[in-house]
Amino acid sequence: MISDIRVFLCDDDHLRFFGEGPCRLLHLIEETGSLRAAAMSMGMAYTKALAITRRAEKNLGFPLTARRIGGKGGGGSVLTPKAKEFLHDYETYRDACIQSSRGLYTQIFSKYADGGEDGE
């Protein structure tokens, strides 16, 4: 028996707007310098990636990406400083939730690890 926890941020209507998918997307934008390239590497349509980013921005109240204008090197996207800070804080929170959950899981369910107290 194992425990699995997933951390999502929800809006006031309890609808998810940020979790591991958007987190990964932001990391890939930072890595590739492009929302389009990040979406492609996730096997996601550009329009879906854009919608995910815009939904998160709407709920957070600040931009996550800034566009670079095209030219000789081409355009692209970069994470805003506030997006980098948010990403760090989200991952810190997520990791703390997971660690706390593991401790609670062990504390509460360890008695079942050997098949129960009556040996079943």
HUKAKA-V966476 format. One record per residue. RES is the residue in one letter. BURIAL is 1 if it has 16 or more other C-alpha atoms within 10 Angstrom, else 0. D_FIRST is the distance of its C-alpha to the first C-alpha in Angstrom with 1 decimal. Layout:
RES;BURIAL;D_FIRST / RES;BURIAL;D_FIRST
//
This chain:
M;0;0.0 / I;0;3.8 / S;0;7.0 / D;0;10.1 / I;0;13.5 / R;0;16.8 / V;1;20.1 / F;0;23.1 / L;0;26.6 / C;0;28.2 / D;0;31.9 / D;0;33.5 / D;0;32.8 / H;0;29.0 / L;0;29.2 / R;0;27.3 / F;1;29.7 / F;1;27.8 / G;1;24.4 / E;0;23.2 / G;0;25.7 / P;1;28.8 / C;1;27.7 / R;0;27.6 / L;1;30.8 / L;1;32.6 / H;0;31.6 / L;1;33.0 / I;1;36.1 / E;1;36.7 / E;0;36.2 / T;1;38.3 / G;1;40.8 / S;1;40.5 / L;1;38.6 / R;1;39.6 / A;1;38.3 / A;1;35.0 / A;1;34.6 / M;0;35.5 / S;0;33.1 / M;0;30.3 / G;0;31.8 / M;0;32.8 / A;0;36.3 / Y;0;38.4 / T;0;39.1 / K;0;35.4 / A;1;34.9 / L;0;38.0 / A;0;36.9 / I;1;33.5 / T;1;35.5 / R;1;38.2 / R;0;35.7 / A;1;34.1 / E;1;37.6 / K;0;38.8 / N;0;36.0 / L;0;36.3 / G;0;40.0 / F;0;40.8 / P;1;41.0 / L;1;38.2 / T;1;40.4 / A;0;44.1 / R;0;45.9 / R;0;48.1 / I;0;51.3 / G;0;51.9 / G;0;54.6 / K;0;55.1 / G;0;51.5 / G;0;50.2 / G;0;48.4 / G;1;44.8 / S;1;42.5 / V;1;41.4 / L;1;39.1 / T;1;41.0 / P;0;40.8 / K;0;39.2 / A;1;36.6 / K;1;35.8 / E;0;35.5 / F;0;33.3 / L;1;31.0 / H;0;30.7 / D;0;30.1 / Y;1;27.4 / E;0;25.5 / T;0;25.9 / Y;0;24.7 / R;1;21.7 / D;0;20.7 / A;0;21.3 / C;0;19.1 / I;1;16.1 / Q;0;16.9 / S;0;17.4 / S;0;14.1 / R;1;12.2 / G;0;14.5 / L;0;14.0 / Y;0;10.2 / T;0;10.7 / Q;0;13.7 / I;0;12.5 / F;0;9.1 / S;0;9.7 / K;0;11.5 / Y;0;8.6 / A;0;7.4 / D;0;10.4 / G;0;10.2 / G;0;12.1 / E;0;15.6 / D;0;17.4 / G;0;15.8 / E;0;14.6
//
